[in-house]
Amino acid sequence: MRYKEEKTQVACVRWFGLQYPEYALLLHHSPNGGYRTAYEGKAFKSMGTRAGFPDLIFLLPRGKHPFLCVEFKTDKGRQTESQKAYQHAVESVGAVYAVCRSFDEFKTTIENYLQQ
């Protein structure tokens, strides 16, 4: 269910902003989902919107990693083929791609990333 992913993401972004306010502007969500008219869909695609883009991108280099991407999934949720392609592309440039299924996984992912 998409709603559970959204609820988890909102909690994670809220926690992140309170825990790391100095990095809050570097954590971004690109609103790819949702209903779009045919015109909006075409316009967004021509402006660079891509299917499969991760739910969050954290634009802070750490260690050898230029950035971190996070995809939220429910316990039984699976990545789409376009999401798997994004994961491959992200990892091929040395960035970190994480699939988080809970608030605790997100928190651990962020803390581990920041410790690098």
Contacts in CASP RR format, 6 or more apart in sequence:
PFRMAT RR
TARGET T0000
AUTHOR 0000-0000-0000
METHOD contacts of the structure
MODEL  1
MRYKEEKTQVACVRWFGLQYPEYALLLHHSPNGGYRTAYEGKAFKSMGTR
AGFPDLIFLLPRGKHPFLCVEFKTDKGRQTESQKAYQHAVESVGAVYAVC
RSFDEFKTTIENYLQQ
1 74 0 8 1.000
4 74 0 8 1.000
5 55 0 8 1.000
5 72 0 8 1.000
5 73 0 8 1.000
5 74 0 8 1.000
8 72 0 8 1.000
8 100 0 8 1.000
8 102 0 8 1.000
8 103 0 8 1.000
8 106 0 8 1.000
9 29 0 8 1.000
9 55 0 8 1.000
9 56 0 8 1.000
9 72 0 8 1.000
11 103 0 8 1.000
12 56 0 8 1.000
12 70 0 8 1.000
12 72 0 8 1.000
12 100 0 8 1.000
12 103 0 8 1.000
12 106 0 8 1.000
12 107 0 8 1.000
13 27 0 8 1.000
13 29 0 8 1.000
13 56 0 8 1.000
15 103 0 8 1.000
15 106 0 8 1.000
15 107 0 8 1.000
16 23 0 8 1.000
16 24 0 8 1.000
16 27 0 8 1.000
16 110 0 8 1.000
17 23 0 8 1.000
17 24 0 8 1.000
17 27 0 8 1.000
20 110 0 8 1.000
20 114 0 8 1.000
23 58 0 8 1.000
23 60 0 8 1.000
26 58 0 8 1.000
26 59 0 8 1.000
26 60 0 8 1.000
27 56 0 8 1.000
27 57 0 8 1.000
27 58 0 8 1.000
27 59 0 8 1.000
28 56 0 8 1.000
28 57 0 8 1.000
28 58 0 8 1.000
28 59 0 8 1.000
29 55 0 8 1.000
29 56 0 8 1.000
30 49 0 8 1.000
30 53 0 8 1.000
30 57 0 8 1.000
32 44 0 8 1.000
32 49 0 8 1.000
32 50 0 8 1.000
32 51 0 8 1.000
32 52 0 8 1.000
32 53 0 8 1.000
36 44 0 8 1.000
41 49 0 8 1.000
50 82 0 8 1.000
50 86 0 8 1.000
51 80 0 8 1.000
51 82 0 8 1.000
52 80 0 8 1.000
52 82 0 8 1.000
52 83 0 8 1.000
52 85 0 8 1.000
52 86 0 8 1.000
53 86 0 8 1.000
54 69 0 8 1.000
54 70 0 8 1.000
54 71 0 8 1.000
54 83 0 8 1.000
54 86 0 8 1.000
54 90 0 8 1.000
54 97 0 8 1.000
55 70 0 8 1.000
55 71 0 8 1.000
55 72 0 8 1.000
56 69 0 8 1.000
56 70 0 8 1.000
56 72 0 8 1.000
57 67 0 8 1.000
57 68 0 8 1.000
57 69 0 8 1.000
57 70 0 8 1.000
58 67 0 8 1.000
58 68 0 8 1.000
58 69 0 8 1.000
58 70 0 8 1.000
58 110 0 8 1.000
58 113 0 8 1.000
59 67 0 8 1.000
60 67 0 8 1.000
60 68 0 8 1.000
60 114 0 8 1.000
61 67 0 8 1.000
62 68 0 8 1.000
62 113 0 8 1.000
62 114 0 8 1.000
62 116 0 8 1.000
63 116 0 8 1.000
64 94 0 8 1.000
64 116 0 8 1.000
65 94 0 8 1.000
65 95 0 8 1.000
65 96 0 8 1.000
65 113 0 8 1.000
65 116 0 8 1.000
66 93 0 8 1.000
66 94 0 8 1.000
66 95 0 8 1.000
67 95 0 8 1.000
67 96 0 8 1.000
68 95 0 8 1.000
68 96 0 8 1.000
68 97 0 8 1.000
68 98 0 8 1.000
68 109 0 8 1.000
68 110 0 8 1.000
68 113 0 8 1.000
69 86 0 8 1.000
69 87 0 8 1.000
69 90 0 8 1.000
69 95 0 8 1.000
69 96 0 8 1.000
69 97 0 8 1.000
69 98 0 8 1.000
70 97 0 8 1.000
70 98 0 8 1.000
70 99 0 8 1.000
70 100 0 8 1.000
70 106 0 8 1.000
70 109 0 8 1.000
71 79 0 8 1.000
71 83 0 8 1.000
71 87 0 8 1.000
71 97 0 8 1.000
71 98 0 8 1.000
71 99 0 8 1.000
71 100 0 8 1.000
72 99 0 8 1.000
72 100 0 8 1.000
72 101 0 8 1.000
72 106 0 8 1.000
73 79 0 8 1.000
73 99 0 8 1.000
73 100 0 8 1.000
73 101 0 8 1.000
74 101 0 8 1.000
75 101 0 8 1.000
77 101 0 8 1.000
79 87 0 8 1.000
79 99 0 8 1.000
86 97 0 8 1.000
87 97 0 8 1.000
90 96 0 8 1.000
90 97 0 8 1.000
91 97 0 8 1.000
96 113 0 8 1.000
98 105 0 8 1.000
98 109 0 8 1.000
100 106 0 8 1.000
100 109 0 8 1.000
END
